[in-house]
Amino acid sequence: MNHTQIRSAVAADAERLLKIYAYYVEETAITFDYVVPSLAEFRNKMEHTLQQYPFLVLADEEGVQGYAYAGPFVGRAAYDHSCEVTIYLDHTSQKKGYGRLLYEALEAELKQRGFLNLYACIGDPIEEDAYLTRNSEQFHQHLGFTKVGEFHQCGFKFGRWYNMIWMEKMIGEHR
């Protein structure tokens, strides 16, 4: 495996991270966004996230290859020990173990901050196609997440309907 570094995102990363995300907006149904956010919008999202949650980037010899971050789950006080997690890798950097490294680092940081439940919201194909496969669900299962919910035909992109699933992982004791 290449030499990698995982660190907290900084504002200077925004342009590269937006380029990674833009591929998923324009070419896949992994995100249900239709339009790539502006650089200012993306940078603001990063800065807002970093006020309360980790936002990590993974870099190798060739530069930043992916990012993962957490955010509020539902957004009410009773859910303060839960969060939603998100990950994006450069589409040319998959199958190198980077996703696992990023999520393990994110999970460790979240556990240290007292989070107990992690949730992932994942686009799920009715039938796999060129825009969406079940790779994300399988990736999360491999890392210990379990499927806890499914919404049917709730996302429409590229002229077709997609389901959405929620996956969950407990990372701490509920006392």
Backbone as JSON, one array per atom type, in Angstrom:
{
  "sequence": "MNHTQIRSAVAADAERLLKIYAYYVEETAITFDYVVPSLAEFRNKMEHTLQQYPFLVLADEEGVQGYAYAGPFVGRAAYDHSCEVTIYLDHTSQKKGYGRLLYEALEAELKQRGFLNLYACIGDPIEEDAYLTRNSEQFHQHLGFTKVGEFHQCGFKFGRWYNMIWMEKMIGEHR",
  "N": [[0.84, -1.18, 0.0], [0.42, 2.27, -0.64], [2.24, 5.01, 0.87], [0.43, 6.7, 3.24], [-1.38, 9.48, 4.6], [-3.53, 10.61, 7.08], [-5.47, 13.31, 7.97], [-6.9, 16.24, 9.51], [-9.23, 18.08, 7.6], [-8.56, 21.13, 5.83], [-9.24, 24.53, 4.86], [-7.89, 24.96, 2.45], [-8.04, 22.52, 1.2], [-10.46, 22.35, -0.03], [-10.98, 22.79, -2.83], [-9.86, 20.52, -4.13], [-11.3, 18.45, -2.84], [-13.88, 19.07, -3.61], [-13.66, 18.56, -6.32], [-13.39, 15.77, -6.27], [-15.93, 15.11, -5.23], [-17.6, 16.17, -7.22], [-17.44, 14.4, -9.39], [-19.08, 12.27, -8.47], [-21.55, 13.53, -8.27], [-22.07, 14.25, -10.95], [-21.74, 11.9, -12.47], [-22.8, 9.65, -11.2], [-25.31, 7.95, -9.17], [-24.75, 7.88, -6.56], [-24.69, 10.04, -4.87], [-27.57, 12.0, -4.37], [-27.62, 14.56, -5.2], [-28.1, 16.93, -7.78], [-26.7, 19.03, -8.85], [-23.43, 20.28, -8.82], [-22.05, 21.73, -5.96], [-21.03, 25.17, -5.44], [-17.61, 26.29, -5.09], [-17.37, 28.0, -2.89], [-19.71, 27.33, -1.43], [-19.13, 24.65, -0.82], [-16.78, 24.91, 0.68], [-17.81, 26.38, 2.84], [-19.52, 24.44, 3.92], [-17.64, 22.55, 4.78], [-16.25, 24.07, 6.74], [-18.33, 24.61, 8.54], [-18.99, 22.01, 9.34], [-16.59, 21.23, 10.61], [-16.72, 22.7, 12.95], [-18.04, 21.21, 14.81], [-17.75, 18.49, 14.3], [-15.59, 15.78, 13.16], [-13.73, 16.11, 10.11], [-12.12, 14.53, 7.83], [-9.23, 14.01, 5.72], [-7.6, 11.93, 3.33], [-4.38, 11.48, 2.18], [-1.98, 10.54, -0.29], [1.15, 9.84, -1.94], [0.52, 11.13, -4.29], [-1.23, 13.11, -3.65], [-4.32, 14.43, -2.21], [-6.7, 11.91, -1.8], [-9.19, 11.23, -0.91], [-12.03, 11.72, 1.32], [-13.67, 11.88, 4.52], [-16.39, 12.44, 6.7], [-18.31, 13.5, 9.57], [-21.65, 14.24, 10.63], [-24.61, 15.83, 11.96], [-27.12, 13.6, 13.21], [-30.31, 13.62, 12.53], [-30.59, 15.94, 14.23], [-31.61, 16.8, 16.71], [-31.48, 17.29, 20.28], [-31.61, 14.86, 21.75], [-30.36, 13.06, 20.14], [-27.67, 13.45, 20.34], [-25.54, 11.67, 20.77], [-25.28, 10.28, 18.52], [-24.43, 10.12, 15.03], [-24.28, 11.02, 11.54], [-22.38, 9.52, 8.98], [-20.13, 10.07, 6.26], [-18.47, 9.32, 3.21], [-16.14, 9.83, 0.58], [-14.19, 8.8, -2.1], [-11.6, 9.52, -4.45], [-12.53, 8.56, -7.65], [-10.69, 7.09, -9.05], [-9.1, 6.0, -7.17], [-10.0, 3.82, -5.8], [-10.32, 0.57, -4.23], [-7.92, 0.33, -2.88], [-7.76, 0.2, -0.21], [-8.15, 2.58, 1.03], [-10.65, 3.59, 1.82], [-11.35, 2.06, 4.05], [-9.24, 2.8, 5.79], [-9.77, 5.55, 6.14], [-12.39, 5.5, 7.28], [-11.88, 4.02, 9.62], [-10.2, 5.8, 10.99], [-11.95, 7.97, 11.26], [-13.98, 6.8, 12.79], [-12.55, 6.22, 15.17], [-11.95, 8.81, 16.06], [-14.55, 9.8, 16.44], [-15.48, 8.08, 18.43], [-13.78, 8.78, 20.51], [-14.77, 11.31, 20.98], [-17.15, 10.73, 22.18], [-19.3, 9.7, 20.74], [-21.74, 7.2, 19.99], [-23.37, 5.83, 18.17], [-23.26, 5.26, 14.73], [-24.44, 6.34, 11.6], [-25.24, 5.68, 8.22], [-26.39, 6.97, 5.24], [-27.49, 5.68, 2.29], [-27.6, 5.53, -1.21], [-29.49, 3.19, -3.03], [-29.72, 0.78, -5.48], [-32.61, -0.27, -7.34], [-32.32, -2.13, -9.3], [-29.02, -2.93, -10.1], [-27.09, -0.6, -11.97], [-25.45, 1.45, -14.5], [-25.05, 3.75, -13.06], [-25.33, 3.29, -10.35], [-24.42, 0.91, -7.98], [-24.39, -1.82, -5.62], [-22.14, -1.48, -4.14], [-21.46, 0.4, -2.11], [-23.16, -0.28, 0.01], [-22.19, -2.88, 0.5], [-19.53, -2.29, 1.18], [-19.93, -0.85, 3.59], [-21.16, -2.88, 5.13], [-19.01, -4.65, 5.32], [-17.43, -3.23, 7.06], [-18.75, -3.45, 9.42], [-21.27, -2.3, 9.66], [-24.84, -2.49, 9.8], [-27.81, -3.04, 7.93], [-30.61, -1.08, 8.54], [-32.88, 0.16, 7.68], [-35.07, 0.91, 4.9], [-36.01, 2.88, 2.18], [-38.3, 3.2, -0.38], [-38.05, 3.82, -3.85], [-37.45, 6.62, -3.63], [-35.58, 8.41, -4.51], [-34.83, 10.2, -7.42], [-32.99, 10.16, -10.27], [-31.09, 10.65, -13.23], [-33.18, 9.83, -14.87], [-34.4, 7.65, -13.66], [-35.69, 5.7, -10.89], [-34.52, 5.34, -7.53], [-33.83, 3.49, -4.56], [-33.29, 4.16, -1.05], [-31.18, 3.45, 1.62], [-30.67, 3.03, 5.16], [-27.89, 2.51, 7.21], [-26.35, 1.18, 10.14], [-24.01, 1.44, 12.85], [-22.86, 0.47, 15.95], [-20.64, 1.92, 18.21], [-19.92, 2.19, 20.79], [-20.56, 1.77, 24.36], [-23.84, 1.82, 25.61], [-24.87, 3.48, 28.23]],
  "CA": [[0.0, 0.0, 0.0], [1.14, 3.53, -0.69], [2.36, 5.78, 2.1], [-0.74, 7.56, 3.37], [-1.53, 10.35, 5.77], [-4.9, 11.06, 7.36], [-5.41, 14.53, 8.77], [-8.11, 17.06, 9.46], [-9.34, 18.93, 6.41], [-8.37, 22.57, 5.98], [-9.91, 25.26, 3.79], [-7.13, 24.81, 1.21], [-8.41, 21.23, 0.59], [-11.82, 22.41, -0.57], [-11.04, 22.65, -4.29], [-9.61, 19.11, -4.46], [-12.41, 17.64, -2.34], [-15.03, 19.35, -4.48], [-13.43, 17.82, -7.58], [-13.74, 14.37, -5.99], [-17.38, 15.03, -5.08], [-18.24, 16.51, -8.5], [-17.57, 13.16, -10.18], [-20.22, 11.5, -7.98], [-22.76, 14.27, -8.63], [-22.28, 14.28, -12.4], [-21.62, 10.6, -13.14], [-23.36, 8.53, -10.44], [-26.44, 8.18, -8.27], [-24.27, 7.67, -5.19], [-25.32, 11.18, -4.22], [-28.78, 12.41, -5.09], [-27.47, 15.94, -5.69], [-28.11, 17.1, -9.25], [-25.8, 20.13, -9.21], [-22.21, 20.4, -8.01], [-22.05, 23.0, -5.24], [-19.92, 26.08, -5.74], [-16.47, 26.15, -4.18], [-17.7, 28.72, -1.65], [-20.68, 26.51, -0.69], [-18.44, 23.47, -0.32], [-15.87, 25.37, 1.75], [-18.64, 26.71, 3.99], [-19.97, 23.18, 4.52], [-16.48, 22.01, 5.51], [-15.99, 24.88, 7.94], [-19.45, 24.39, 9.46], [-18.83, 20.65, 9.87], [-15.44, 21.2, 11.52], [-17.04, 23.35, 14.22], [-18.61, 20.25, 15.76], [-17.49, 17.1, 13.91], [-14.38, 15.59, 12.36], [-13.76, 16.11, 8.65], [-10.78, 14.0, 7.57], [-8.8, 13.75, 4.36], [-6.52, 10.96, 3.17], [-3.47, 11.84, 1.1], [-0.84, 9.68, -0.56], [2.22, 10.56, -2.65], [-0.06, 11.89, -5.4], [-2.12, 14.15, -3.13], [-5.54, 14.02, -1.51], [-7.41, 10.88, -2.54], [-10.53, 11.02, -0.4], [-12.39, 12.38, 2.56], [-14.79, 11.34, 5.28], [-16.78, 13.38, 7.75], [-19.53, 13.2, 10.31], [-22.58, 15.35, 10.78], [-25.71, 15.51, 12.87], [-28.16, 12.64, 12.87], [-31.62, 14.21, 12.8], [-30.4, 17.31, 14.66], [-32.25, 17.14, 17.98], [-30.57, 17.04, 21.4], [-31.62, 13.46, 22.19], [-29.52, 12.29, 19.23], [-26.31, 13.98, 20.42], [-24.52, 10.61, 20.79], [-25.36, 9.64, 17.21], [-24.07, 11.01, 13.92], [-24.26, 10.46, 10.19], [-21.03, 9.53, 8.42], [-20.09, 10.15, 4.8], [-17.12, 9.11, 2.67], [-15.96, 9.88, -0.87], [-12.83, 8.6, -2.58], [-11.4, 9.76, -5.87], [-13.0, 7.34, -8.32], [-9.54, 6.32, -9.56], [-8.32, 5.55, -6.0], [-10.72, 2.78, -5.08], [-9.71, -0.77, -4.12], [-6.56, 0.45, -2.32], [-7.88, 0.17, 1.25], [-8.25, 3.94, 1.55], [-11.93, 3.77, 2.48], [-11.24, 1.46, 5.39], [-8.36, 3.65, 6.6], [-10.49, 6.78, 6.48], [-13.48, 5.22, 8.21], [-11.31, 3.64, 10.92], [-9.74, 7.03, 11.65], [-13.14, 8.74, 11.61], [-14.63, 6.09, 13.9], [-11.74, 6.42, 16.37], [-12.15, 10.19, 16.51], [-15.92, 9.92, 16.94], [-15.56, 7.35, 19.7], [-13.08, 9.62, 21.49], [-15.66, 12.44, 21.27], [-18.32, 10.27, 22.9], [-20.39, 9.21, 19.9], [-22.02, 5.79, 20.2], [-24.06, 5.26, 17.01], [-22.95, 5.84, 13.43], [-25.45, 6.06, 10.58], [-24.88, 5.99, 6.84], [-27.52, 7.05, 4.32], [-26.87, 5.15, 1.08], [-28.42, 5.26, -2.38], [-29.54, 1.75, -3.26], [-30.43, 0.55, -6.74], [-33.63, -1.32, -7.45], [-31.45, -3.05, -10.04], [-27.75, -2.26, -10.34], [-26.96, -0.03, -13.31], [-24.2, 2.17, -14.72], [-24.96, 4.89, -12.15], [-25.37, 2.9, -8.94], [-24.33, -0.52, -7.64], [-24.51, -2.04, -4.17], [-20.79, -1.44, -3.56], [-21.43, 1.16, -0.87], [-23.78, -1.12, 1.05], [-21.26, -3.97, 0.8], [-18.41, -1.68, 1.89], [-20.34, -0.58, 4.97], [-21.33, -4.19, 5.8], [-17.66, -5.16, 5.58], [-16.89, -2.47, 8.18], [-19.54, -3.69, 10.63], [-22.58, -1.64, 9.64], [-25.98, -3.34, 9.44], [-28.94, -2.33, 7.31], [-31.69, -0.93, 9.51], [-34.06, 0.76, 7.08], [-35.08, 1.05, 3.44], [-37.06, 3.72, 1.62], [-38.46, 2.72, -1.75], [-38.24, 4.75, -4.96], [-37.51, 7.97, -3.07], [-34.63, 9.26, -5.2], [-34.96, 10.15, -8.88], [-31.82, 10.75, -10.92], [-30.78, 10.03, -14.52], [-34.38, 9.28, -15.46], [-34.83, 6.4, -13.02], [-35.92, 5.74, -9.44], [-33.61, 4.6, -6.66], [-34.16, 3.37, -3.15], [-32.3, 4.68, -0.13], [-31.13, 2.65, 2.84], [-29.9, 3.49, 6.32], [-27.09, 1.49, 7.87], [-26.01, 1.6, 11.5], [-22.93, 0.74, 13.56], [-22.67, 0.89, 17.34], [-19.19, 1.96, 18.49], [-19.67, 2.38, 22.22], [-21.55, 1.23, 25.3], [-24.98, 2.69, 25.95], [-25.06, 3.38, 29.69]],
  "C": [[0.88, 1.24, 0.0], [1.26, 4.14, 0.7], [1.19, 6.76, 2.16], [-0.68, 8.38, 4.64], [-3.0, 10.7, 5.89], [-4.79, 12.23, 8.32], [-6.75, 15.25, 8.68], [-8.08, 17.93, 8.21], [-9.09, 20.39, 6.79], [-9.0, 23.24, 4.75], [-9.2, 25.07, 2.44], [-7.44, 23.48, 0.5], [-9.69, 21.31, -0.22], [-11.87, 22.17, -2.08], [-10.84, 21.19, -4.71], [-10.78, 18.22, -4.03], [-13.67, 17.85, -3.18], [-14.88, 18.63, -5.82], [-13.78, 16.34, -7.41], [-15.26, 14.22, -5.95], [-18.1, 15.26, -6.41], [-18.42, 15.28, -9.39], [-18.83, 12.4, -9.78], [-21.55, 12.19, -8.29], [-23.07, 14.09, -10.11], [-22.38, 12.91, -13.04], [-22.32, 9.44, -12.43], [-24.64, 8.95, -9.71], [-26.04, 7.87, -6.83], [-24.72, 8.84, -4.32], [-26.55, 11.55, -5.04], [-28.74, 13.89, -5.44], [-27.47, 15.92, -7.22], [-27.02, 18.07, -9.7], [-24.6, 20.14, -8.25], [-22.26, 21.74, -7.27], [-20.89, 23.89, -5.69], [-18.79, 25.83, -4.74], [-16.76, 26.83, -2.85], [-18.69, 27.92, -0.8], [-20.0, 25.3, -0.06], [-17.52, 23.83, 0.85], [-16.66, 25.72, 3.01], [-19.14, 25.46, 4.7], [-18.84, 22.55, 5.33], [-16.27, 22.75, 6.81], [-17.09, 24.69, 8.99], [-19.33, 23.01, 10.12], [-17.73, 20.62, 10.92], [-15.69, 21.89, 12.86], [-17.49, 22.33, 15.27], [-18.22, 18.79, 15.5], [-16.15, 16.98, 13.2], [-14.66, 15.59, 10.86], [-12.34, 15.76, 8.24], [-10.49, 13.86, 6.09], [-7.68, 12.71, 4.39], [-5.7, 11.39, 1.97], [-2.41, 10.76, 0.95], [0.19, 10.51, -1.32], [1.68, 11.46, -3.76], [-1.01, 12.99, -4.95], [-3.35, 13.58, -2.45], [-6.34, 13.07, -2.38], [-8.83, 10.62, -2.03], [-10.77, 11.76, 0.89], [-13.58, 11.69, 3.2], [-15.1, 12.33, 6.39], [-18.04, 12.89, 8.44], [-20.37, 14.46, 10.37], [-23.72, 14.92, 11.67], [-26.63, 14.44, 12.31], [-29.45, 13.23, 13.4], [-31.52, 15.64, 13.34], [-31.15, 17.74, 15.91], [-31.36, 16.65, 19.12], [-30.51, 15.58, 21.82], [-30.73, 12.58, 21.32], [-28.04, 12.7, 19.31], [-25.2, 12.92, 20.47], [-24.52, 9.81, 19.49], [-24.93, 10.63, 16.15], [-24.17, 10.24, 12.61], [-22.84, 10.57, 9.66], [-21.11, 9.44, 6.9], [-18.65, 9.97, 4.35], [-17.17, 9.21, 1.15], [-14.48, 9.69, -1.17], [-12.76, 9.02, -4.04], [-11.74, 8.46, -6.6], [-11.87, 6.51, -8.92], [-8.71, 5.73, -8.41], [-9.03, 4.45, -5.21], [-9.94, 1.47, -5.12], [-8.25, -0.71, -3.64], [-6.58, 0.38, -0.79], [-8.06, 1.54, 1.86], [-9.57, 4.18, 2.3], [-11.91, 3.23, 3.9], [-10.38, 2.34, 6.29], [-9.08, 4.92, 7.06], [-11.58, 6.53, 7.51], [-12.97, 4.79, 9.57], [-10.83, 4.86, 11.69], [-10.93, 7.87, 12.1], [-13.83, 8.11, 12.82], [-13.87, 6.3, 15.21], [-11.94, 7.82, 16.94], [-13.55, 10.38, 17.09], [-16.09, 9.23, 18.29], [-14.91, 8.18, 20.81], [-13.96, 10.81, 21.9], [-16.98, 12.02, 21.92], [-19.5, 9.84, 22.04], [-20.51, 7.7, 20.06], [-22.6, 5.1, 18.97], [-23.63, 6.01, 15.76], [-24.02, 5.42, 12.45], [-24.94, 6.48, 9.22], [-26.14, 5.92, 5.99], [-26.97, 6.74, 2.93], [-27.9, 4.98, -0.03], [-28.34, 3.78, -2.71], [-30.33, 1.48, -4.53], [-31.53, -0.49, -6.6], [-33.0, -2.47, -8.22], [-30.16, -2.29, -10.31], [-27.69, -1.77, -11.79], [-25.64, 0.73, -13.41], [-23.99, 3.3, -13.73], [-24.87, 4.5, -10.69], [-25.35, 1.38, -8.81], [-24.55, -0.64, -6.13], [-23.14, -2.01, -3.48], [-20.74, -0.72, -2.23], [-22.04, 0.37, 0.28], [-22.81, -2.23, 1.47], [-20.04, -3.46, 1.56], [-18.76, -1.45, 3.35], [-20.57, -1.88, 5.76], [-19.98, -4.75, 6.21], [-17.03, -4.47, 6.79], [-17.75, -2.57, 9.44], [-20.86, -2.97, 10.71], [-23.65, -2.68, 9.29], [-27.09, -2.47, 8.86], [-30.1, -2.29, 8.3], [-32.95, -0.3, 8.91], [-33.92, 0.9, 5.58], [-36.27, 1.9, 3.03], [-37.12, 3.42, 0.12], [-38.75, 3.86, -2.73], [-38.38, 6.2, -4.48], [-36.54, 8.93, -3.75], [-34.75, 9.08, -6.71], [-33.78, 10.88, -9.49], [-31.55, 9.97, -12.2], [-31.99, 9.29, -15.11], [-34.86, 7.97, -14.86], [-34.94, 6.59, -11.51], [-34.91, 4.87, -8.71], [-34.18, 4.55, -5.25], [-33.05, 4.05, -2.34], [-32.35, 3.8, 1.11], [-30.36, 3.38, 3.92], [-29.16, 2.29, 6.88], [-26.56, 2.06, 9.17], [-24.84, 0.78, 12.03], [-22.83, 1.34, 14.96], [-21.17, 0.83, 17.65], [-18.89, 2.16, 19.95], [-20.78, 1.77, 23.05], [-22.61, 2.27, 25.61], [-25.28, 2.5, 27.44], [-26.18, 4.27, 30.15]]
}
